């Protein structure tokens, strides 16, 4: 259970970071490279917060 909680916390942290990087103008490709995720991760993060681009 602790491993699952840690994994979920990591995902939440990356999602927050992705949104902050997006807000200051980084592209999806740049965010993906910085956070070691795929470009779709940023799109999903935006969708979850209701932010359109």
Secondary structure, DSSP 8 states (H G I E B T S, - for coil): -HHHHHHHHHHHHHHHHHHHHHHTT--HHHHHHHHTS-HHHHHHHHHHHT---
